[in-house]
Amino acid sequence: MADPQAALLTQLRNIQSRAGATIAELHRAVESSGLAKHGERRSWLMERYKLGYGDANTVVSVMGKMPAGFGEVTSDGAVATGVPSPGARVEADPLDALYVGTKAHLRPLHEAVMEVIAGFGPFEIAPKKTYVSLRSSKQFAMVGPATKDAIEIGLNAKDLPSHERLKTVPPGGMCQATTRVSSTSEVDAALARWLKQAYDAAG
């Protein structure tokens, strides 16, 4: 299993390369913007530094609580807080690979769902081949394109209410239930409650 801490450190280093600024510089810029709300800060970083949703969310989430090890010298002699040298491998925004071709138009739905989840508190985004895994102490949700017309959200929460929009997954699966979203009108209070229940259940 991949080490979440190592993945976060890698993401932070890659963010620095994409933004052309260190995480500390990004944090100072956010603070000088005068914005206080998490969502406002994230949107500001996306516009000002052209960061993707996940990258901007991570930058805001680690403000005041940088992970241990960030800034120390790595095994190859590079300083973790430094911007990677030219030619260094930089990972692309995972959503760029998920939402392409006939599924590109679904990306705003994904981002609308992420906007709701961002209001719950800190969490980690772990990219997979066909979706992103959302984790706090453990995975609480999965989000990704399902068809050319809808995204699918997997929910890790027991005792979800019976609802026509929720599909129960047999035991042994990666989540207890799934739901599909095909329009922003479905990113509603009901979906927010289910997501919050899953987030809280993860601890």
N, C-alpha and C positions, 0 to 999 in steps of 0.2 A: 504494500500500500504506500502511495506517495506521502511524503512528509509534508503536512500542510504548512509548517513553519518555513521549510525550505522553498516551497512553492511561492509563499508570500514574499520572501526575500528576492526571489528571481523576478517576480512581477514588479516589485518596487524598482529594481535596477533597470528593468525594461521600460518602465514608465519614464524614468529619468532620460533615457535615450530618446523616447518619442517626444517628450516635452522640451528637451534641450535645457533642462534645469534639474537641480537636485531636489529631492523630496523636501529638504529643509527650506529651499528657496520657494518651492510651491506652497508650503505651509505659510511662509511669511507673506507671500502674495495674497493668499486667501484671507489671512488676518487683516491685511491692509485694505482689502476690498470692502470691509465693513459689514459683510454678510454674516449672519449668525446661524441660520437654519441649514441643516445638512443638505437638503435638496437644492437650496439656492446656491450653496457653495459648490456642489457637484456640477450644477448647470453652468456656473461661472467658469469652472475649470474646463469643461467641455468646449465652451465657446472661446475662451481666451487662449487655451493651449492645444485645442483640437484633440483632446483625449477622448477615448471611447467611454461609454457609460461605466463599464466595470472598472477601468483604470481610475476615472475621476472619483468613483465611489470609494475605492480603496484608499486613495490619497486623503480624502476627508475622514474616513473611518479610523485611520492611524494617527490623526492629529492628537498630540499630547500623550500618545501611548505607542511609540515606535517599538517594533519587535526587537527582542534581544538578538544581538549579532549583526544588526544593520549598522554599518559604519566600521566594522572590524575588517581586518585584512583577510581575504579569502585564501583558499589553498593555492590559487595560481598567482598570488601576490598582488591582486588588484584590491583596491579599497572599495568596499561595498557601496559607500555613499557617492562614489564618483560616477560620472556619466561614462558608460562603457566606451571603450576605444573604437575608432572607426573600423568597420568590418566585423565587429562583434555581432553574434546572432541575437536578433531581437524578435520576440514572439509577437505576432500580429494580434489585433483585437479578435478574440474568438468568435464574436458575433459576425465578423466579416465572412468567416467560413460557413457559418450556419445559415445565414440569410443572403443567399445568392440566387440568381436566375429567377425562376417562377416564385420563389419564396422570399425574395428581397422585400416585397411590400409588407411582409408580416413583422418586420423588425420593430416598427412603432408599437405593435401590440406587446412584444416582448419587453420593450422599454417602459411601457405603461405599467406592466405587472411589476417590474423591478422598482418603479417609483413607489408603488404601494409597499413593497417589502422593505425598502430603505427606511421607511418610517418606524419600523419595529425596533431597530437597533443595529449593532454591528453584525456582520456576517461575512463569510468568505465565498468567493465565486471560484469554482473549480471547473474549468472547461473540459468537456468530453467530446467525443467525435460527433454526436448528433444532438447534444443538449449541453446545458451548463448545470452543474450540481451546486446547490446553495447549502452552505453548512454554517452552523455555529459550533457547538461542541460535537455535533454529528449532522449528517445530512437531514434537512427538513423539507426540501423541495427540489424538483427538477423542472427546468423550463427549456423548451426548444420547439422547433417547427415540427408539426405532425403531418400536415398535408399542405398543398398549395393554398389552402383557404383557412387554415387554423393552426394555432400553436397548442401544444399540450403541456399541462402542468401536473407533475406528479406530487402528491402530498403524503408526507410521512406523519400521520397522526391517527391515533385510534379514536373511536367513538365520534367520528364525523357524522353530522346529521344526515338522514336520508334525504336525497334531493335528486331531481331528474337530471341535473347537470353533473352529478358526481357518479363515477363508475368505480365500483369496488374491485380491487385487484386481489386475486387469490393469494393465500398465504405463501410466503417464500419469495415474493417479488421484491423489487427495490423500493416500493412505496405501497401504502394501503389503499390509495384511491387516486384517480386521475380525473381531470376535467379539461375540456377544450374551449378555447377562446377564439372567436372569429371576428369580433368587433370590439371596439373600445367600450361600447355600452355594457359588455359583459365583464369588464374590469370594474366591478361594482362592490357594494357593501358586503354581499354574500361571499364573493371570492376573497375579499379582504379578511373576513372572519375565518375562513378555512385556512388561509395562509398564516394568519396570526396563531391559530390553534396549532398548526404544524411547527411554527417557529418556537412557540412557548414549550411545546413537547420536547424539542431538541435540547432544552436546557441552556 
